[in-house]
Every structure is written in C-alpha cells, then in structure tokens.
Amino acid sequence: MTGDSWRERRRALLRDDPAEAERAARLLDQLGTEDRDDEEIEADHRASRLAAARSTLRTPGSTKSCGSD
C-alpha cells in the first residue's frame, strides 16, 4: 500500500467522526507523519526496533552480546 493510499483511506474513515478526526490530526501533527514519506517512517520504525533489541540485550545479567561497540 502506498503512502497516499493509506492516508486517503484513513481520511475517508475519519470523515464520519469529526471528533476522532481532530484527535487523529493533532496526534499526526505531533508525530510529523504527514510530512514524511513511507520510506522515512519505515526507517524510523526499524531504527527504534533495533534500539529496543540492543537495549534488551544489554540488560544486566544478560549473557548475550549485540556485537562490538
């Protein structure tokens, strides 16, 4: 699904609920997702998942290593 199609689908679904549409608009404005393309958003998701995995591996008592630092 392209960025335009999921955004259009979301907008169509929110048209029937003005309060929810306003809440979603505020949240998206805070996140800045309307100004970003799919690749940029996906790269951020991947980076956050990688950071979470590395953090989990570095917890005290962990015997696993996540590579050289």
CHARMM-style PDB file with segment names, atoms N, HN, CA, C and O in Angstrom:
ATOM      1  N   MET     1       0.855  -1.174   0.000  1.00  0.00      PROA
ATOM      2  CA  MET     1       0.000   0.000   0.000  1.00  0.00      PROA
ATOM      3  C   MET     1       0.900   1.235   0.000  1.00  0.00      PROA
ATOM      4  O   MET     1       1.845   1.323   0.784  1.00  0.00      PROA
ATOM      5  N   THR     2       0.607   2.162  -0.860  1.00  0.00      PROA
ATOM      6  HN  THR     2      -0.161   2.091  -1.497  1.00  0.00      PROA
ATOM      7  CA  THR     2       1.421   3.376  -0.935  1.00  0.00      PROA
ATOM      8  C   THR     2       1.042   4.333   0.181  1.00  0.00      PROA
ATOM      9  O   THR     2      -0.023   4.208   0.786  1.00  0.00      PROA
ATOM     10  N   GLY     3       1.912   5.280   0.448  1.00  0.00      PROA
ATOM     11  HN  GLY     3       2.777   5.382  -0.043  1.00  0.00      PROA
ATOM     12  CA  GLY     3       1.630   6.276   1.476  1.00  0.00      PROA
ATOM     13  C   GLY     3       0.366   7.053   1.189  1.00  0.00      PROA
ATOM     14  O   GLY     3      -0.426   7.329   2.090  1.00  0.00      PROA
ATOM     15  N   ASP     4       0.180   7.407  -0.079  1.00  0.00      PROA
ATOM     16  HN  ASP     4       0.824   7.184  -0.811  1.00  0.00      PROA
ATOM     17  CA  ASP     4      -1.015   8.166  -0.440  1.00  0.00      PROA
ATOM     18  C   ASP     4      -2.280   7.357  -0.210  1.00  0.00      PROA
ATOM     19  O   ASP     4      -3.276   7.901   0.266  1.00  0.00      PROA
ATOM     20  N   SER     5      -2.264   6.066  -0.536  1.00  0.00      PROA
ATOM     21  HN  SER     5      -1.455   5.624  -0.923  1.00  0.00      PROA
ATOM     22  CA  SER     5      -3.487   5.273  -0.404  1.00  0.00      PROA
ATOM     23  C   SER     5      -3.863   5.047   1.051  1.00  0.00      PROA
ATOM     24  O   SER     5      -5.045   5.118   1.387  1.00  0.00      PROA
ATOM     25  N   TRP     6      -2.893   4.775   1.933  1.00  0.00      PROA
ATOM     26  HN  TRP     6      -1.933   4.717   1.660  1.00  0.00      PROA
ATOM     27  CA  TRP     6      -3.280   4.578   3.332  1.00  0.00      PROA
ATOM     28  C   TRP     6      -3.701   5.885   3.972  1.00  0.00      PROA
ATOM     29  O   TRP     6      -4.576   5.897   4.838  1.00  0.00      PROA
ATOM     30  N   ARG     7      -3.092   6.985   3.560  1.00  0.00      PROA
ATOM     31  HN  ARG     7      -2.381   6.975   2.856  1.00  0.00      PROA
ATOM     32  CA  ARG     7      -3.519   8.276   4.104  1.00  0.00      PROA
ATOM     33  C   ARG     7      -4.932   8.616   3.645  1.00  0.00      PROA
ATOM     34  O   ARG     7      -5.751   9.104   4.424  1.00  0.00      PROA
ATOM     35  N   GLU     8      -5.206   8.352   2.373  1.00  0.00      PROA
ATOM     36  HN  GLU     8      -4.541   7.955   1.740  1.00  0.00      PROA
ATOM     37  CA  GLU     8      -6.553   8.618   1.852  1.00  0.00      PROA
ATOM     38  C   GLU     8      -7.586   7.713   2.512  1.00  0.00      PROA
ATOM     39  O   GLU     8      -8.688   8.157   2.834  1.00  0.00      PROA
ATOM     40  N   ARG     9      -7.240   6.465   2.709  1.00  0.00      PROA
ATOM     41  HN  ARG     9      -6.345   6.104   2.447  1.00  0.00      PROA
ATOM     42  CA  ARG     9      -8.169   5.536   3.375  1.00  0.00      PROA
ATOM     43  C   ARG     9      -8.454   5.991   4.806  1.00  0.00      PROA
ATOM     44  O   ARG     9      -9.601   5.969   5.252  1.00  0.00      PROA
ATOM     45  N   ARG    10      -7.403   6.405   5.525  1.00  0.00      PROA
ATOM     46  HN  ARG    10      -6.471   6.423   5.163  1.00  0.00      PROA
ATOM     47  CA  ARG    10      -7.575   6.894   6.898  1.00  0.00      PROA
ATOM     48  C   ARG    10      -8.476   8.124   6.908  1.00  0.00      PROA
ATOM     49  O   ARG    10      -9.382   8.235   7.734  1.00  0.00      PROA
ATOM     50  N   ARG    11      -8.220   9.034   5.994  1.00  0.00      PROA
ATOM     51  HN  ARG    11      -7.484   8.943   5.323  1.00  0.00      PROA
ATOM     52  CA  ARG    11      -9.042  10.250   5.937  1.00  0.00      PROA
ATOM     53  C   ARG    11     -10.497   9.920   5.642  1.00  0.00      PROA
ATOM     54  O   ARG    11     -11.399  10.519   6.229  1.00  0.00      PROA
ATOM     55  N   ALA    12     -10.735   8.978   4.744  1.00  0.00      PROA
ATOM     56  HN  ALA    12     -10.003   8.492   4.267  1.00  0.00      PROA
ATOM     57  CA  ALA    12     -12.110   8.580   4.417  1.00  0.00      PROA
ATOM     58  C   ALA    12     -12.807   7.981   5.632  1.00  0.00      PROA
ATOM     59  O   ALA    12     -13.982   8.260   5.870  1.00  0.00      PROA
ATOM     60  N   LEU    13     -12.104   7.171   6.393  1.00  0.00      PROA
ATOM     61  HN  LEU    13     -11.150   6.944   6.199  1.00  0.00      PROA
ATOM     62  CA  LEU    13     -12.699   6.565   7.583  1.00  0.00      PROA
ATOM     63  C   LEU    13     -12.996   7.604   8.664  1.00  0.00      PROA
ATOM     64  O   LEU    13     -13.973   7.473   9.401  1.00  0.00      PROA
ATOM     65  N   LEU    14     -12.160   8.628   8.759  1.00  0.00      PROA
ATOM     66  HN  LEU    14     -11.366   8.734   8.161  1.00  0.00      PROA
ATOM     67  CA  LEU    14     -12.336   9.639   9.802  1.00  0.00      PROA
ATOM     68  C   LEU    14     -13.366  10.701   9.436  1.00  0.00      PROA
ATOM     69  O   LEU    14     -13.795  11.458  10.308  1.00  0.00      PROA
ATOM     70  N   ARG    15     -13.770  10.776   8.182  1.00  0.00      PROA
ATOM     71  HN  ARG    15     -13.422  10.161   7.474  1.00  0.00      PROA
ATOM     72  CA  ARG    15     -14.747  11.779   7.763  1.00  0.00      PROA
ATOM     73  C   ARG    15     -16.059  11.681   8.535  1.00  0.00      PROA
ATOM     74  O   ARG    15     -16.725  12.691   8.763  1.00  0.00      PROA
ATOM     75  N   ASP    16     -16.429  10.470   8.935  1.00  0.00      PROA
ATOM     76  HN  ASP    16     -15.888   9.649   8.749  1.00  0.00      PROA
ATOM     77  CA  ASP    16     -17.699  10.257   9.628  1.00  0.00      PROA
ATOM     78  C   ASP    16     -17.633  10.592  11.112  1.00  0.00      PROA
ATOM     79  O   ASP    16     -18.675  10.655  11.764  1.00  0.00      PROA
ATOM     80  N   ASP    17     -16.453  10.806  11.661  1.00  0.00      PROA
ATOM     81  HN  ASP    17     -15.606  10.754  11.131  1.00  0.00      PROA
ATOM     82  CA  ASP    17     -16.303  11.087  13.092  1.00  0.00      PROA
ATOM     83  C   ASP    17     -15.407  12.312  13.278  1.00  0.00      PROA
ATOM     84  O   ASP    17     -14.192  12.177  13.422  1.00  0.00      PROA
ATOM     85  N   PRO    18     -16.007  13.516  13.277  1.00  0.00      PROA
ATOM     86  CA  PRO    18     -15.208  14.743  13.361  1.00  0.00      PROA
ATOM     87  C   PRO    18     -14.326  14.827  14.611  1.00  0.00      PROA
ATOM     88  O   PRO    18     -13.197  15.313  14.532  1.00  0.00      PROA
ATOM     89  N   ALA    19     -14.820  14.365  15.752  1.00  0.00      PROA
ATOM     90  HN  ALA    19     -15.737  13.971  15.816  1.00  0.00      PROA
ATOM     91  CA  ALA    19     -14.016  14.430  16.979  1.00  0.00      PROA
ATOM     92  C   ALA    19     -12.790  13.526  16.860  1.00  0.00      PROA
ATOM     93  O   ALA    19     -11.685  13.920  17.234  1.00  0.00      PROA
ATOM     94  N   GLU    20     -12.985  12.338  16.349  1.00  0.00      PROA
ATOM     95  HN  GLU    20     -13.882  12.018  16.046  1.00  0.00      PROA
ATOM     96  CA  GLU    20     -11.865  11.410  16.162  1.00  0.00      PROA
ATOM     97  C   GLU    20     -10.908  11.935  15.097  1.00  0.00      PROA
ATOM     98  O   GLU    20      -9.692  11.777  15.215  1.00  0.00      PROA
ATOM     99  N   ALA    21     -11.449  12.547  14.076  1.00  0.00      PROA
ATOM    100  HN  ALA    21     -12.436  12.675  13.979  1.00  0.00      PROA
ATOM    101  CA  ALA    21     -10.607  13.123  13.030  1.00  0.00      PROA
ATOM    102  C   ALA    21      -9.717  14.226  13.598  1.00  0.00      PROA
ATOM    103  O   ALA    21      -8.538  14.315  13.254  1.00  0.00      PROA
ATOM    104  N   GLU    22     -10.273  15.053  14.455  1.00  0.00      PROA
ATOM    105  HN  GLU    22     -11.230  14.981  14.735  1.00  0.00      PROA
ATOM    106  CA  GLU    22      -9.488  16.127  15.078  1.00  0.00      PROA
ATOM    107  C   GLU    22      -8.409  15.553  15.989  1.00  0.00      PROA
ATOM    108  O   GLU    22      -7.274  16.028  15.992  1.00  0.00      PROA
ATOM    109  N   ARG    23      -8.767  14.530  16.761  1.00  0.00      PROA
ATOM    110  HN  ARG    23      -9.689  14.144  16.759  1.00  0.00      PROA
ATOM    111  CA  ARG    23      -7.792  13.892  17.646  1.00  0.00      PROA
ATOM    112  C   ARG    23      -6.656  13.277  16.824  1.00  0.00      PROA
ATOM    113  O   ARG    23      -5.482  13.429  17.163  1.00  0.00      PROA
ATOM    114  N   ALA    24      -7.012  12.593  15.758  1.00  0.00      PROA
ATOM    115  HN  ALA    24      -7.965  12.470  15.483  1.00  0.00      PROA
ATOM    116  CA  ALA    24      -6.001  11.977  14.897  1.00  0.00      PROA
ATOM    117  C   ALA    24      -5.117  13.039  14.243  1.00  0.00      PROA
ATOM    118  O   ALA    24      -3.905  12.857  14.126  1.00  0.00      PROA
ATOM    119  N   ALA    25      -5.717  14.130  13.826  1.00  0.00      PROA
ATOM    120  HN  ALA    25      -6.701  14.278  13.921  1.00  0.00      PROA
ATOM    121  CA  ALA    25      -4.946  15.209  13.200  1.00  0.00      PROA
ATOM    122  C   ALA    25      -3.939  15.803  14.177  1.00  0.00      PROA
ATOM    123  O   ALA    25      -2.797  16.074  13.807  1.00  0.00      PROA
ATOM    124  N   ARG    26      -4.362  16.005  15.427  1.00  0.00      PROA
ATOM    125  HN  ARG    26      -5.290  15.784  15.727  1.00  0.00      PROA
ATOM    126  CA  ARG    26      -3.433  16.534  16.441  1.00  0.00      PROA
ATOM    127  C   ARG    26      -2.281  15.565  16.689  1.00  0.00      PROA
ATOM    128  O   ARG    26      -1.123  15.973  16.778  1.00  0.00      PROA
ATOM    129  N   LEU    27      -2.609  14.280  16.798  1.00  0.00      PROA
ATOM    130  HN  LEU    27      -3.550  13.949  16.725  1.00  0.00      PROA
ATOM    131  CA  LEU    27      -1.576  13.278  17.024  1.00  0.00      PROA
ATOM    132  C   LEU    27      -0.600  13.218  15.850  1.00  0.00      PROA
ATOM    133  O   LEU    27       0.615  13.193  16.049  1.00  0.00      PROA
ATOM    134  N   LEU    28      -1.131  13.194  14.634  1.00  0.00      PROA
ATOM    135  HN  LEU    28      -2.118  13.214  14.473  1.00  0.00      PROA
ATOM    136  CA  LEU    28      -0.265  13.152  13.459  1.00  0.00      PROA
ATOM    137  C   LEU    28       0.594  14.402  13.347  1.00  0.00      PROA
ATOM    138  O   LEU    28       1.742  14.334  12.908  1.00  0.00      PROA
ATOM    139  N   ASP    29       0.043  15.538  13.742  1.00  0.00      PROA
ATOM    140  HN  ASP    29      -0.890  15.593  14.099  1.00  0.00      PROA
ATOM    141  CA  ASP    29       0.818  16.772  13.727  1.00  0.00      PROA
ATOM    142  C   ASP    29       1.975  16.675  14.715  1.00  0.00      PROA
ATOM    143  O   ASP    29       3.094  17.089  14.412  1.00  0.00      PROA
ATOM    144  N   GLN    30       1.700  16.126  15.903  1.00  0.00      PROA
ATOM    145  HN  GLN    30       0.791  15.790  16.149  1.00  0.00      PROA
ATOM    146  CA  GLN    30       2.755  15.954  16.904  1.00  0.00      PROA
ATOM    147  C   GLN    30       3.835  14.997  16.406  1.00  0.00      PROA
ATOM    148  O   GLN    30       5.025  15.216  16.633  1.00  0.00      PROA
ATOM    149  N   LEU    31       3.411  13.943  15.730  1.00  0.00      PROA
ATOM    150  HN  LEU    31       2.445  13.765  15.546  1.00  0.00      PROA
ATOM    151  CA  LEU    31       4.360  12.949  15.227  1.00  0.00      PROA
ATOM    152  C   LEU    31       5.069  13.395  13.960  1.00  0.00      PROA
ATOM    153  O   LEU    31       6.158  12.912  13.649  1.00  0.00      PROA
ATOM    154  N   GLY    32       4.457  14.311  13.235  1.00  0.00      PROA
ATOM    155  HN  GLY    32       3.573  14.703  13.488  1.00  0.00      PROA
ATOM    156  CA  GLY    32       5.041  14.798  11.995  1.00  0.00      PROA
ATOM    157  C   GLY    32       4.951  13.808  10.848  1.00  0.00      PROA
ATOM    158  O   GLY    32       5.721  13.904   9.892  1.00  0.00      PROA
ATOM    159  N   THR    33       4.025  12.854  10.923  1.00  0.00      PROA
ATOM    160  HN  THR    33       3.400  12.775  11.699  1.00  0.00      PROA
ATOM    161  CA  THR    33       3.964  11.822   9.887  1.00  0.00      PROA
ATOM    162  C   THR    33       3.390  12.321   8.578  1.00  0.00      PROA
ATOM    163  O   THR    33       3.695  11.747   7.532  1.00  0.00      PROA
ATOM    164  N   GLU    34       2.586  13.347   8.584  1.00  0.00      PROA
ATOM    165  HN  GLU    34       2.338  13.813   9.433  1.00  0.00      PROA
ATOM    166  CA  GLU    34       2.003  13.837   7.334  1.00  0.00      PROA
ATOM    167  C   GLU    34       3.072  14.384   6.388  1.00  0.00      PROA
ATOM    168  O   GLU    34       2.892  14.382   5.171  1.00  0.00      PROA
ATOM    169  N   ASP    35       4.177  14.846   6.950  1.00  0.00      PROA
ATOM    170  HN  ASP    35       4.324  14.848   7.939  1.00  0.00      PROA
ATOM    171  CA  ASP    35       5.232  15.447   6.137  1.00  0.00      PROA
ATOM    172  C   ASP    35       6.322  14.455   5.751  1.00  0.00      PROA
ATOM    173  O   ASP    35       7.319  14.838   5.139  1.00  0.00      PROA
ATOM    174  N   ARG    36       6.144  13.193   6.100  1.00  0.00      PROA
ATOM    175  HN  ARG    36       5.335  12.882   6.597  1.00  0.00      PROA
ATOM    176  CA  ARG    36       7.184  12.199   5.855  1.00  0.00      PROA
ATOM    177  C   ARG    36       6.690  11.145   4.873  1.00  0.00      PROA
ATOM    178  O   ARG    36       5.503  10.818   4.844  1.00  0.00      PROA
ATOM    179  N   ASP    37       7.600  10.622   4.075  1.00  0.00      PROA
ATOM    180  HN  ASP    37       8.564  10.887   4.098  1.00  0.00      PROA
ATOM    181  CA  ASP    37       7.203   9.561   3.149  1.00  0.00      PROA
ATOM    182  C   ASP    37       7.315   8.200   3.837  1.00  0.00      PROA
ATOM    183  O   ASP    37       7.876   8.084   4.927  1.00  0.00      PROA
ATOM    184  N   ASP    38       6.779   7.186   3.188  1.00  0.00      PROA
ATOM    185  HN  ASP    38       6.324   7.280   2.303  1.00  0.00      PROA
ATOM    186  CA  ASP    38       6.748   5.843   3.773  1.00  0.00      PROA
ATOM    187  C   ASP    38       8.138   5.321   4.118  1.00  0.00      PROA
ATOM    188  O   ASP    38       8.324   4.698   5.164  1.00  0.00      PROA
ATOM    189  N   GLU    39       9.107   5.567   3.257  1.00  0.00      PROA
ATOM    190  HN  GLU    39       8.956   6.072   2.407  1.00  0.00      PROA
ATOM    191  CA  GLU    39      10.457   5.065   3.497  1.00  0.00      PROA
ATOM    192  C   GLU    39      11.057   5.678   4.757  1.00  0.00      PROA
ATOM    193  O   GLU    39      11.714   4.986   5.535  1.00  0.00      PROA
ATOM    194  N   GLU    40      10.836   6.963   4.959  1.00  0.00      PROA
ATOM    195  HN  GLU    40      10.302   7.525   4.327  1.00  0.00      PROA
ATOM    196  CA  GLU    40      11.362   7.629   6.150  1.00  0.00      PROA
ATOM    197  C   GLU    40      10.696   7.093   7.412  1.00  0.00      PROA
ATOM    198  O   GLU    40      11.364   6.850   8.417  1.00  0.00      PROA
ATOM    199  N   ILE    41       9.389   6.911   7.359  1.00  0.00      PROA
ATOM    200  HN  ILE    41       8.846   7.109   6.543  1.00  0.00      PROA
ATOM    201  CA  ILE    41       8.656   6.379   8.508  1.00  0.00      PROA
ATOM    202  C   ILE    41       9.129   4.960   8.815  1.00  0.00      PROA
ATOM    203  O   ILE    41       9.366   4.622   9.975  1.00  0.00      PROA
ATOM    204  N   GLU    42       9.267   4.135   7.790  1.00  0.00      PROA
ATOM    205  HN  GLU    42       9.075   4.409   6.848  1.00  0.00      PROA
ATOM    206  CA  GLU    42       9.723   2.751   7.990  1.00  0.00      PROA
ATOM    207  C   GLU    42      11.139   2.722   8.542  1.00  0.00      PROA
ATOM    208  O   GLU    42      11.444   1.892   9.399  1.00  0.00      PROA
ATOM    209  N   ALA    43      12.006   3.601   8.077  1.00  0.00      PROA
ATOM    210  HN  ALA    43      11.759   4.275   7.381  1.00  0.00      PROA
ATOM    211  CA  ALA    43      13.375   3.658   8.593  1.00  0.00      PROA
ATOM    212  C   ALA    43      13.375   4.002  10.079  1.00  0.00      PROA
ATOM    213  O   ALA    43      14.148   3.425  10.844  1.00  0.00      PROA
ATOM    214  N   ASP    44      12.526   4.927  10.497  1.00  0.00      PROA
ATOM    215  HN  ASP    44      11.897   5.396   9.876  1.00  0.00      PROA
ATOM    216  CA  ASP    44      12.418   5.263  11.915  1.00  0.00      PROA
ATOM    217  C   ASP    44      11.918   4.081  12.732  1.00  0.00      PROA
ATOM    218  O   ASP    44      12.414   3.826  13.830  1.00  0.00      PROA
ATOM    219  N   HSD    45      10.930   3.353  12.195  1.00  0.00      PROA
ATOM    220  HN  HSD    45      10.528   3.560  11.304  1.00  0.00      PROA
ATOM    221  CA  HSD    45      10.420   2.171  12.896  1.00  0.00      PROA
ATOM    222  C   HSD    45      11.520   1.124  13.062  1.00  0.00      PROA
ATOM    223  O   HSD    45      11.690   0.549  14.137  1.00  0.00      PROA
ATOM    224  N   ARG    46      12.258   0.889  11.988  1.00  0.00      PROA
ATOM    225  HN  ARG    46      12.120   1.356  11.115  1.00  0.00      PROA
ATOM    226  CA  ARG    46      13.342  -0.096  12.060  1.00  0.00      PROA
ATOM    227  C   ARG    46      14.407   0.328  13.060  1.00  0.00      PROA
ATOM    228  O   ARG    46      14.908  -0.497  13.824  1.00  0.00      PROA
ATOM    229  N   ALA    47      14.753   1.603  13.059  1.00  0.00      PROA
ATOM    230  HN  ALA    47      14.347   2.273  12.439  1.00  0.00      PROA
ATOM    231  CA  ALA    47      15.767   2.099  13.993  1.00  0.00      PROA
ATOM    232  C   ALA    47      15.299   1.948  15.436  1.00  0.00      PROA
ATOM    233  O   ALA    47      16.088   1.578  16.305  1.00  0.00      PROA
ATOM    234  N   SER    48      14.027   2.230  15.698  1.00  0.00      PROA
ATOM    235  HN  SER    48      13.386   2.530  14.992  1.00  0.00      PROA
ATOM    236  CA  SER    48      13.534   2.106  17.073  1.00  0.00      PROA
ATOM    237  C   SER    48      13.477   0.646  17.507  1.00  0.00      PROA
ATOM    238  O   SER    48      13.763   0.334  18.662  1.00  0.00      PROA
ATOM    239  N   ARG    49      13.108  -0.257  16.587  1.00  0.00      PROA
ATOM    240  HN  ARG    49      12.876  -0.003  15.648  1.00  0.00      PROA
ATOM    241  CA  ARG    49      13.096  -1.689  16.927  1.00  0.00      PROA
ATOM    242  C   ARG    49      14.514  -2.191  17.182  1.00  0.00      PROA
ATOM    243  O   ARG    49      14.734  -2.984  18.097  1.00  0.00      PROA
ATOM    244  N   LEU    50      15.467  -1.741  16.390  1.00  0.00      PROA
ATOM    245  HN  LEU    50      15.289  -1.097  15.646  1.00  0.00      PROA
ATOM    246  CA  LEU    50      16.857  -2.131  16.584  1.00  0.00      PROA
ATOM    247  C   LEU    50      17.375  -1.617  17.922  1.00  0.00      PROA
ATOM    248  O   LEU    50      18.047  -2.347  18.650  1.00  0.00      PROA
ATOM    249  N   ALA    51      17.066  -0.367  18.248  1.00  0.00      PROA
ATOM    250  HN  ALA    51      16.520   0.226  17.657  1.00  0.00      PROA
ATOM    251  CA  ALA    51      17.494   0.199  19.529  1.00  0.00      PROA
ATOM    252  C   ALA    51      16.882  -0.573  20.696  1.00  0.00      PROA
ATOM    253  O   ALA    51      17.555  -0.821  21.697  1.00  0.00      PROA
ATOM    254  N   ALA    52      15.615  -0.953  20.572  1.00  0.00      PROA
ATOM    255  HN  ALA    52      15.068  -0.752  19.759  1.00  0.00      PROA
ATOM    256  CA  ALA    52      14.961  -1.721  21.635  1.00  0.00      PROA
ATOM    257  C   ALA    52      15.614  -3.089  21.789  1.00  0.00      PROA
ATOM    258  O   ALA    52      15.825  -3.555  22.909  1.00  0.00      PROA
ATOM    259  N   ALA    53      15.931  -3.725  20.683  1.00  0.00      PROA
ATOM    260  HN  ALA    53      15.759  -3.346  19.774  1.00  0.00      PROA
ATOM    261  CA  ALA    53      16.580  -5.036  20.744  1.00  0.00      PROA
ATOM    262  C   ALA    53      17.954  -4.921  21.387  1.00  0.00      PROA
ATOM    263  O   ALA    53      18.325  -5.750  22.218  1.00  0.00      PROA
ATOM    264  N   ARG    54      18.696  -3.915  21.014  1.00  0.00      PROA
ATOM    265  HN  ARG    54      18.395  -3.241  20.340  1.00  0.00      PROA
ATOM    266  CA  ARG    54      20.022  -3.720  21.609  1.00  0.00      PROA
ATOM    267  C   ARG    54      19.919  -3.424  23.095  1.00  0.00      PROA
ATOM    268  O   ARG    54      20.727  -3.910  23.886  1.00  0.00      PROA
ATOM    269  N   SER    55      18.933  -2.633  23.478  1.00  0.00      PROA
ATOM    270  HN  SER    55      18.276  -2.237  22.836  1.00  0.00      PROA
ATOM    271  CA  SER    55      18.734  -2.311  24.886  1.00  0.00      PROA
ATOM    272  C   SER    55      18.412  -3.569  25.681  1.00  0.00      PROA
ATOM    273  O   SER    55      18.914  -3.756  26.790  1.00  0.00      PROA
ATOM    274  N   THR    56      17.581  -4.424  25.116  1.00  0.00      PROA
ATOM    275  HN  THR    56      17.173  -4.272  24.216  1.00  0.00      PROA
ATOM    276  CA  THR    56      17.216  -5.674  25.776  1.00  0.00      PROA
ATOM    277  C   THR    56      18.441  -6.559  25.954  1.00  0.00      PROA
ATOM    278  O   THR    56      18.604  -7.197  26.994  1.00  0.00      PROA
ATOM    279  N   LEU    57      19.293  -6.599  24.951  1.00  0.00      PROA
ATOM    280  HN  LEU    57      19.160  -6.081  24.106  1.00  0.00      PROA
ATOM    281  CA  LEU    57      20.484  -7.434  25.023  1.00  0.00      PROA
ATOM    282  C   LEU    57      21.506  -6.901  26.016  1.00  0.00      PROA
ATOM    283  O   LEU    57      22.356  -7.656  26.487  1.00  0.00      PROA
ATOM    284  N   ARG    58      21.441  -5.640  26.337  1.00  0.00      PROA
ATOM    285  HN  ARG    58      20.751  -5.026  25.954  1.00  0.00      PROA
ATOM    286  CA  ARG    58      22.420  -5.027  27.240  1.00  0.00      PROA
ATOM    287  C   ARG    58      21.945  -4.969  28.686  1.00  0.00      PROA
ATOM    288  O   ARG    58      22.624  -4.379  29.527  1.00  0.00      PROA
ATOM    289  N   THR    59      20.817  -5.554  28.990  1.00  0.00      PROA
ATOM    290  HN  THR    59      20.266  -6.032  28.306  1.00  0.00      PROA
ATOM    291  CA  THR    59      20.313  -5.502  30.362  1.00  0.00      PROA
ATOM    292  C   THR    59      21.248  -6.279  31.277  1.00  0.00      PROA
ATOM    293  O   THR    59      21.865  -7.255  30.848  1.00  0.00      PROA
ATOM    294  N   PRO    60      21.360  -5.852  32.552  1.00  0.00      PROA
ATOM    295  CA  PRO    60      22.231  -6.553  33.498  1.00  0.00      PROA
ATOM    296  C   PRO    60      21.850  -8.027  33.592  1.00  0.00      PROA
ATOM    297  O   PRO    60      20.671  -8.381  33.619  1.00  0.00      PROA
ATOM    298  N   GLY    61      22.868  -8.873  33.642  1.00  0.00      PROA
ATOM    299  HN  GLY    61      23.825  -8.586  33.620  1.00  0.00      PROA
ATOM    300  CA  GLY    61      22.627 -10.302  33.746  1.00  0.00      PROA
ATOM    301  C   GLY    61      22.473 -10.988  32.412  1.00  0.00      PROA
ATOM    302  O   GLY    61      22.389 -12.214  32.347  1.00  0.00      PROA
ATOM    303  N   SER    62      22.434 -10.216  31.350  1.00  0.00      PROA
ATOM    304  HN  SER    62      22.502  -9.219  31.403  1.00  0.00      PROA
ATOM    305  CA  SER    62      22.300 -10.803  30.024  1.00  0.00      PROA
ATOM    306  C   SER    62      23.618 -11.433  29.620  1.00  0.00      PROA
ATOM    307  O   SER    62      24.687 -10.861  29.836  1.00  0.00      PROA
ATOM    308  N   THR    63      23.534 -12.611  29.036  1.00  0.00      PROA
ATOM    309  HN  THR    63      22.667 -13.076  28.861  1.00  0.00      PROA
ATOM    310  CA  THR    63      24.752 -13.278  28.583  1.00  0.00      PROA
ATOM    311  C   THR    63      24.957 -13.116  27.095  1.00  0.00      PROA
ATOM    312  O   THR    63      25.952 -13.586  26.543  1.00  0.00      PROA
ATOM    313  N   LYS    64      24.024 -12.455  26.445  1.00  0.00      PROA
ATOM    314  HN  LYS    64      23.215 -12.073  26.892  1.00  0.00      PROA
ATOM    315  CA  LYS    64      24.122 -12.264  25.002  1.00  0.00      PROA
ATOM    316  C   LYS    64      24.894 -10.990  24.697  1.00  0.00      PROA
ATOM    317  O   LYS    64      24.926 -10.061  25.503  1.00  0.00      PROA
ATOM    318  N   SER    65      25.498 -10.958  23.556  1.00  0.00      PROA
ATOM    319  HN  SER    65      25.473 -11.713  22.901  1.00  0.00      PROA
ATOM    320  CA  SER    65      26.211  -9.778  23.091  1.00  0.00      PROA
ATOM    321  C   SER    65      25.576  -9.300  21.804  1.00  0.00      PROA
ATOM    322  O   SER    65      25.122 -10.107  20.993  1.00  0.00      PROA
ATOM    323  N   CYS    66      25.543  -7.997  21.615  1.00  0.00      PROA
ATOM    324  HN  CYS    66      25.912  -7.342  22.274  1.00  0.00      PROA
ATOM    325  CA  CYS    66      24.951  -7.469  20.390  1.00  0.00      PROA
ATOM    326  C   CYS    66      26.026  -6.953  19.446  1.00  0.00      PROA
ATOM    327  O   CYS    66      25.739  -6.132  18.574  1.00  0.00      PROA
ATOM    328  N   GLY    67      27.246  -7.417  19.605  1.00  0.00      PROA
ATOM    329  HN  GLY    67      27.478  -8.084  20.313  1.00  0.00      PROA
ATOM    330  CA  GLY    67      28.288  -7.010  18.675  1.00  0.00      PROA
ATOM    331  C   GLY    67      29.261  -6.054  19.313  1.00  0.00      PROA
ATOM    332  O   GLY    67      29.168  -5.742  20.501  1.00  0.00      PROA
ATOM    333  N   SER    68      30.182  -5.599  18.521  1.00  0.00      PROA
ATOM    334  HN  SER    68      30.257  -5.852  17.556  1.00  0.00      PROA
ATOM    335  CA  SER    68      31.187  -4.676  19.035  1.00  0.00      PROA
ATOM    336  C   SER    68      30.626  -3.279  19.132  1.00  0.00      PROA
ATOM    337  O   SER    68      29.815  -2.866  18.303  1.00  0.00      PROA
ATOM    338  N   ASP    69      31.044  -2.574  20.114  1.00  0.00      PROA
ATOM    339  HN  ASP    69      31.703  -2.910  20.787  1.00  0.00      PROA
ATOM    340  CA  ASP    69      30.592  -1.184  20.322  1.00  0.00      PROA
ATOM    341  C   ASP    69      31.695  -0.222  20.013  1.00  0.00      PROA
ATOM    342  OT1 ASP    69      31.508   0.989  20.128  1.00  0.00      PROA
TER     343      ASP     69
END
